[in-house]
Amino acid sequence: MKNYVVWPDPHCGKTTRCYPKAMKTFKRIISFTALALLLCAAAFAQSISEVASVGSETSTTKTFSGPIVDLSKGTSSSDLVSASFNKDGNLEVTYEGTSSIEIMLTGTLNGTLIVKSDNADYTLVLDNVTIQAGTLPAIQLKSTTTATFYAPEKSYNLISDSSDNTKKGVITSSGSIIFNGDEDSLIEIDVYKKHGIKADGGVTVNGGYLYIHGDENAEGNMISADLFFVMNGGTLDILAEGNVHATESKGIKVNGVEGAGAGLGYVEINGGETYITSVGKAITAGWKQSEDATTEATDDDPIPNVTINDGFIHITTTGTPYEYSDDESLSPEGIEAKNILQINGGEIYLYTTDDSLNAGNAVIINGGLVYAIATENDSIDSNRTIEINGGTVVTMSTSREQAFDCDNDSKFTYTNGYFIGAGNGNNMPNSSNTTGYSIGYGERTFYAGDQIALLDSDKNVVIGFVVPYEVESLTSIVFGSPDFQEGETYTLAIGAFEYQPEDGFVGYGQTFRTREEIASFTMTQHAVSEGYIGMNIGGNGNFGEMNGQMPQGNFGGQRPNGTFNGERQDRGFNPNSMFSAFLAQAADVELPEGITLPEDLSSEDAIQLMLYLMGNKINAAELEALIQGSIDNGEFENFPGGMPTGMTPPDGQFNPGGMGGTPPQGGPGGFGN
């Protein structure tokens, strides 16, 4: 039995081994009980005997009036419920009534508990139960009705499978499952083979303490539900350590099933405390039409949304992302919704290696607190839109990726609430529906421990944060605050807050000792910025928006995967081909008549220039002029081509002339040697 759970909990420190509340209380109870028994044994031997004879019947058993099934003996106390061992030594419990019923389970079972109740929902009251299975699940719920597991106060219940399990989980169900319990109760599920809980219906947690631990060889999800997952109360504590390649363990996954009912396939969190540490994704509503649909009809499709209304959530993912094929990949995201991820309230902390929040269509934040750090990808990533309408959002990416990432700035809406996005790139809110004010800065590098604030004209802190130690450096910050006012001027400064802020976030009014004033901004429009806010590609160079993901890794002269999302330009010039040629160091590319490429394409300036041009998607005429201007300025010393007919060299130094941003400077930042 695991006596502790390791999580970077803000309540007990990022590396502290923290005992869950229920486990702490349980251990105290055990200690006090043991001490009392020892004292009694020394003084009252006869009394101990009497106490032992009564102690075998718990207080819960005394007050319970329904059927009691003894797992050790395979017996039932009532004719309403039958219990017997089958030929394989597994215990079958059957209820044939039509009214809901509570059945108490006691004792120990080395094997499988098989429960059938085809005509009514039922509750299994777990009174200090231990079930350890072999080649089958520990518990098989054979009926499509709803089963509730209930743990009485101060009860400890252990359910586990083995590495020889040939089925899909420790607990499998043909219907839906509800977990409930009193304070200081515990249900522990130890997973050694595949899933922890596998339900053909949904899974709901209403109360008690549910702890699911996946062994390093477990190859599934700790909770795998086909229709839905709902968290209403209690504590859910998941430690998913399975690290078998290509089958790394996830925390919670809702699979989604066509034809099961409109609107299913979702995750909903309304309260309680949720702690998840997983190698793979922590929470995902994972049905994707392009991959999972088996019919052309869409009216029976699942809707893979994640909605968080309240509760405390703490998530850590530990796996290193990789993708070799569709079947061989790992994406350790924090919370993923293939459709819409909406946060209306709650307190959410995410420390992830991949995206902290990810959505196929929209991330919508209306309230609550979101504190997210991603170490190897974007922090908040929507494949389409992002909306912030309330709450407090502090999000950071420590890699070369973005804190906020959506299609483009026009897909980012901000109306209210507070946000800080810090990374090596960002989108800024600039949709037509944006009514709030935001500030962006991207002209210097900040480091772990830096304390950064935006000050009003009276030097009051409007919004600020501390760069956490997980973040080595960042180059792009965006701020949003309802305290920003049109026409007012704000100063970005680095220094020290009088009081160290909880969760790194500082709101209006904190005292700040300024060490250096960095930049000033006047709110002349809803989004103002200084410097380059987009993604940083290394050195001191930046490139503009590419409507897609930045290629990763050292290409070594190979063309990166993916396609350029811009439109093919006219006059026979193909930007895609030219980009490929630069990276592949090839000289045969389709160019306008009279212009040829230099043979040596390893020039850092050439690569940086092309990335800049591609990012801004300029047209062919502008590109020709820029290339020719670079030639005339000596940037391509050995350019062999002549001037195209009718083309006039630009005067003076190279100038992008209103195409957005500034031409990048510095090294190629890992794009090959």
N, C-alpha and C positions, 0 to 999 in steps of 0.2 A: 504494500500500500504506500502511495506517495504521501508524505506528511507535509509537503509544502508545494507551492506553485511558484515558479519564477516568472515574474513579469516586471517590466519597468513602470511601476505604478507611481504616479505623482504623490501618492499618500505615503510611500515607503521607500522611495529612491529607486533609481534605474537599475541598480545591480543588486539590490537587497533581495534575499530569499524571504518572501512574505507569506506567512501562514494565513490562509483564508479565515474569515471571521468565524464561520461555523466550525472549521477544523480547530482553531484555537480554543473555542469554547468546549468542543468535544474532548480535546486533550486535557483541559482543566478538569472536566467532569471525571475522566478516567483516573486522573491523579488523585483527586479528592476521594473518589470511591475506593481506590486501592488503599489509601491511607486509613480510611475508616475501617475497612475490613481487617487490616493488619492489627489495628488497635483492639478491635473486637475479638480477634483470634487470640490475642495475648491474654485477655481478661475473661472472655465469656465464650468458651469453646462450645458449650451446648447451644448458646444463642446463635452462634454462627451457623450451626447445623440447621436450626429452624429458619434462619434468614435465608439460607441457600435454598431450602425447599420451597420457600415462597418466591424467591427471586427469579426462579425460572419462568414465572408468569409475570410479564411486565404489566405496568399500570395501563398501557394502551390495550393489551389483551383483555385485561379485566373489564374495561369499559366498552369494548367492542361487542356488538350484538349480532353481527352478520356471520356468514360462513367463514371459517378459519381453515386454511390449507397448510398442513405441515409438510414442508418440502423434504425434510429428512425422512419422514415415514411414508409420504405419498398418500396421505389421508385427508378427508374433508370432514368438518364437524356438522355438516348440514346436507340433507338430501337435495337441496336446491342446486348444489354444485357437486359434480363428480370429480374424483381425483384418483389416478392410478398410473402405475409405471407401465409403459409399453414394452415390447420385446427387446427394444434397443436400450432399455434402461432409462429412457427419458420420461418425464412426468407430464401427463396430459390432464388438463383441467378444463372442464366443459360446463357451460351454463346455457340452458335451453329456454330460459324465461324470456318474457317480452318487456319487462320493466327493468330499468337500470338498477344495478346492484353493486355493493361494495364487498370485496373478497379480501380478507387479510391473509398475507403470506408470512410464514415464520420459518426459521430453521435454515439449513444449508442443503444445497443441491450441487452435486458434481455431475453435470449433464445439462440437458436442455429442458426448459419449461415451455410447454406448448399450451396456449390458451385459445379456446374457441367460444364465441358468443355471437351467433349469427343474427340474433333477433333484438339485441339491446346493447346499449353502451354500458360500460362497466368500469369500476375503479379497483385497482390492485393496491391495497394498503401494505406497504413494505415495513415490516416490524423487525429491523436488524437482520436482514436477509443477506445471505451470501450465495451467489450462483456462479459457478465456474464451469464453462463448457469445454468441449473437446472439438469434434469435427463439425459441429453445427453451432448456430447462434446460441447464446445463453438463454434468450427469450424469443420465441416465435409467436406472434399474434396473428392467428390465421384468419380472423374475420375482418370484414370491411367496416365494422362498427368502430366507434371511437373508444380507445382505452386510455384511462388516466392512471398514472403512477403517483401515489401519494405517500410521502414520508412523514410520519408523526414526529412530534417534538423529541429531540435528543436521540433519534434513531440514526444508525449508520448502516448503509446498505451498499454492498459491493457486487457488481455485475461485470463479468469479464468473459471473453472468448479465449481462444488459443491460436497459435500460428498455424494450426491444422484445420481451422475453420474453412469449410468449402463453400459457404454461402456468403451473403453480401454484408453481414454486419453482426454486431454483438446483440442488438435488439432489432428485429425485423418485424414489419407490420404491413398487413394488407389494407389497413385503414389509416386513420389519423391517431396521433398520440398527444396527450397532455401531461406535463410534469407539474406537480404541485407539492407543497410541503410546509410544515410549520417552521418557525424560527429555530435555528440550531439543529436542523436535520440535514442529512447529507445522503445523496445518491451519487455513487462513484461508478463510472463506466470505464473500464480499462480495455483498450483496443489493441489487438496484436496482429490482425490480419488485414481487414478492409475497412468498412465503415463502422462508426460507432453506433449510430441510429440510422436505420434505413426504413423510411416510411413511404408507402405508395400513396398515402394521403398527405396531410400536413403535420407539422410539429409545433406545439405551443408550450411555452414556459410561463406559468402563472405564479409560482412561489417556491420556497425551499432553496436548497443549494444543490445544483447539478454540476458535477465535475466530470469532464470527459478527457481522458488522457490517451493519446495515440502513441504507441511504441514507435521507435525509429524505423521499424520494418513494416508498419501499417501502410497500406496503399490506397486509402480512401479518404472520405470526408468524415469528420467527427459527427456532423449531422447532415444527412442527405434526405431531403424531402422532395417529393414530386410536385406537390401542389402549393404549399406555402410554409413559411416559418413566421411565427409571431412570438415576440417577447413582451410580456405584460408586467412581470414582477419577479421577485426573487433574485437569485444570483446564478448566472451561467458562466462557468469557468472552463475554458477549452485550452488544452495544451496539445497541439497537433505536431508531433515531432517526426512523422514519417518522411523519410528522405530518399526513398527508392526512386531512381532516376526515371523521369517521365510520368511517375504516379505519385508525386509528392502530396502530402496530406493537406487538405483544406480545412477550414473551420466549419462554416455553414454554407451549404449549397442547396438552392432550390432549383430543381432541374427543369420544371415546366413540362406539361404533357398536352399535346393537341387534343381537342375534343373533351377535355376534362371539365370545362366550364369557363364561362367568360370571366376575365379578370384575374384568373389564378396564375401561379408562377411567381408570386411576389414574396418579399421580405418586409415585415412591419415590426418596428420596435417602439413600444409605448411606455416602457418603464423598466424598473429593475436595474441590475448591474450586469454588464457583459464584459468579460475579459477573454480575449483570444490571443494566443501566440501560435502562429502556424508557419510552416515552411512555405506552403502555397498561399492562395487567396484566403483571406480571413472570412469575408462574407460576400456571397455572390448570388444574384438572381440571374441565372446563367443561360436561359433559353435564347437562342439567336435564330431568327427565321432563316437566314441564308445557310445555316449549318444544320439546323435541327428539324426544319419543317419537312413533313412527308407527304403533304397534300398541297394543292394549289389554293384551296380555300383559306381565307385569313380570319373569318369570323369565329373560328374555334381555336385560334392561336392563344397561347399564354401571353400575359402582359408582364414582362420581367422588370418590375419596378422595385425599388427599395425606398421605403418611407420611414423616417425616424421622427417620432413626435416627442419623445421624452426619454429619460433614462441616462445612466452613466455607461459609457462605452470606452474601453481601452484595448487597442489593437496593436500588435507587433507582428510583422512578417520577417522571416529570417533567410529565406531562400535567395539565391542569386539568379536573376532572370536569364533565361536563354530561350532560343527558338531555332531548332534545326528543321522542323517540319510541323504540320498541323498536329501530328500525334506525338511529337517529341518537343515539348516546350514547357516552360515554367514562367508564370507571370504572378509574382507574389504581391498582388494588389491588396489594399486594405478593404474597401467596400466598393463593390462593383454592381452596377445595374445595366443590363443590356439595353434597357429603354431609358427610364427616368430615375434619377437619384434625387430625392427631395428630403431636406432636413428642415423640420419645423421647430425643433426644440431639442433639449438634451445637452449633455456635456460629452464631447467626443475627442479622444486623443488617439492619434495614429502615428506610428513609427514604422515605416514600410520601406522595403527595398525597391518595389515597383510603385506605380501610382497609388497615392493614398486614397483618393476618391476617383472613380472612373465611371463614365456613363456613355452609352451608345448614342443617346439623343440629347439629354439635358441634365446638368447639375443645377438644382434650384435650392437655395438656402434662404429660408424665411425667418429663422430664429435659432437660438441655442448658441453653443460655443463649439467651434471646430479648431483644433490645434493639430496640424499635420506636418510631418517631415518625411520626405521621400529621398532616399540616398542614391538611387540609380535610375530614376525616371521622373516624369512630371509629378507634381504634388496633387493638384486638382486638374483632371483631364476630362473634357467632354469632346466627343467626336463632332458635336454640333454647337450647342449653346451653353452658356453659363449665366445664371441669374443670382444676384445677391439682393435680397429685399429686406433683410433684417439680421439680427444676431451679431456674433463676433467671429471672424475668421482670421486665423493666423496660419499661413501655409508657406512652406519652404521646400525647395529642392536643392540638394547639395551637389548634384551632378551638373552636367552641362545642359540639363533640361530646364523646363519652365515651372514656375510656381503655379500660375494660371495658364492653362492651355485649352483653347477652343479653336474653331475654324479660323477666325480672324476677329479683330477688334469689334467689328460690326455685329458679331454674335454674342458679345458680352454686355449684359445689362446690369446696371447698378442703380437702385432707387433708395436704399436705406441700410442702416446697420454699419458696422465697422469691419474693415478688412485690411490685412497686410499680406502682400504676396512678395516673397523674396527668393531669388534664385539667380540663374544665369540667363534668364529670359522671362518674358511675361506677355500676355495680352492685357490690354487696358480696356475698361468699359467704354464703348463708343457706339452702342446701338441707338437706334432712333427712340427707344423707350427709356433710355437712361435719363434720370432726373437728379441723381446724386452727383457729388463732386469728388474727383479723384486726382491724385498727383503721382507722377512717375519720375524716377530718376535712374540714370544708367551711365554715369561718367566716371565711376571709380570702383575699386574693389573694397568690399568690407570683409571683416574676418570674425571668427568665433570670439565672443566676448564683447564685441563692439556694442555700445548702447546708443541707439539712434532715435531721434525725435524730430517731429515737425512742430515748430513753435509759431504761435500767432504774433501779432505786432507788439503785444505786451510781454512776450517771452514766456507765455504759458504753454505747457505741453498740450497739444491737441490730440496727438496720437503718437505712439512710439513702441519700440520693442528692443529686446536684447537678442543678439545673434547667438543661438545655442551652440554648445560645444560640438554637436553632431555636424555642424555646418562649417567646413573649413574656410570657404570663401563664397561670396556672391557678388554679382555685378549689376543686378536689376531689382529695383524695389518699386512696388506700387502701393499706394495708401488710399483708402476710402473712409470717409467719416461724415456723419451728418452735421458735425461741427464746422466743416468747411463752409465758408460763406462766399457768395459771388462778390467779386471786386476786392476781396481781402488778400493780403499778402502773407505768405507763410515761409518760414526759413527751415531748411533741413540742416540739422546739426548733429554732431557726434560729441558725446561727453559721458555724464553719469547721472542716473536717477537717484534721488534721495533715498527712496525705498526700492529694494529689488522687487520687481514685479512678479506676481504669481503667473505661471504659464508663459512668461516672457512678454506679455502684452501690457501696454500702458495706455489708459484712456485719458480723458481731459483732466487737467488740474494738478498733475504730479509736478513736484519741484525738480528742475533739471539744471545741472551744472554744465554749461557749454564749454567744450574744449576747442571746437573748431566749427565755424559756420561754413557749410558746404555749398548751398545754393538757395536761391529765393524763387518763389512762385507766386504769381498773381492769378487769381481765379477768374480769368476772362472767358472761360468756357467750362463745360462739365468735366473735361479731361485735359490737364496740362502736364507737360513733361519737359525734362531737360536730359539731353544725351540719348543714347540708343536703348530702348526698352526691350527690344527683341532679343533673340538668343545669341549668346556669345560663343564663337567657334574656336577660341584659343588665341594666344598672344594678346594683342590689343585690338584685334579685328572683330567686327560684327557683321552679320549679314541680315538682310531684311526678311520679311515674311515670305515663307515658301509654301503656305497652305498645306503643310504636311509635317512629317517628322524629320529632324535632322539626321543624316546618315551617321551611323556609329562606327567607331573602330578605325584601325589603320588599314586603308584600302590597298596599299601596296601596288598601286597602279591599276586596280580593278574597279570597274564601274559599280557603285553601290546599288543595292536592291531598291525597288520601288520606282515610281514614275513621277516625273515632274508634273505638277498639277496645273501649271499655266497653260495657256492656249498656244498652239503652234503659230508662229509668226508668218507674215507674208513675205513676198519677194524671194522665196526659195531658201530662206534662212531658218534653220531648225535649232532653237536653243538647246533642246535635249541632246542633239548630236554634238554640239559644241561643248557642252558640259562634260559629256562622256569623253570627248577627245582630250580635254584638259586633264581629267583625272587619269585617263588611260595612257597619257603621253603619246597620243597618236596625232599625226599631222594631216591625215586625209579626212577632212570634214567639209560638209557643204557650206560654203560661204558666198556672200555676194561677189559678183564678178569683180576681179581686180584686187581682192583681198585674200591673202593666204596666211596660214598660221606659222609661227616660228617653229623650228624643229625642237628646240629645247622648251618643253612645257613643264619643267620642274620648278620654274620660277615661283617663289612664294607670292610675289605680287600678282602674277598671272592668275594663279588659283584663287587668291583673295578677290581679285577683280571679277572673275567669273561668278563666284558665289554671290557677290554683291549684285551683279547684273541679273542673275537668275532670280534672286530673292525679290527684286523689285519689278520683275517681269516687264522690262521696258520693251518698246517696240524695235523693229529691225533697224529703222533709220537712226534712232538714238544710239543703238548698239554699235552701228557702223561708225558713227561720229565719235563715240567714246574710244573705240579701238584705234581709230586713226589718230585721235588726239593723244592717246598713250604712246603711239609710235613716234609722233612728232616730238613728244617730250622725252624720248629716249628710254621709255619703260620697256620696249622690245627693241633692243639694240640691233638685232640681226633680222628684223622683219623684211622679207624679200619682196613683198607685194608692192605694187604701185598704187597711186591714188585712183579710186574709181572715177569714172567720167561724171562730171558735174558735182563732185564732192569737194567742199572747201575745208581746209584744215581749221580747227578751232583756234582762236587766239588765246595766248597766255597758257596758264597751267591747266592741267586736267581738272575739269569741273563737271559734276553730274547735273548741274543746272535744273534743280526743281524736281528731281525724280524721287526724292524722299531719302532722308538719312544722309550720311557722309561716307565717302569711299573708305573702306576699311584699311587699316594699317597693321603691320606686324605679321607674325608668323602664321602658318596655316593651321596650327592647333591640332595636329594629329591626323592630317589627311594624307599621310604617306611621305616618303623621302624621295 
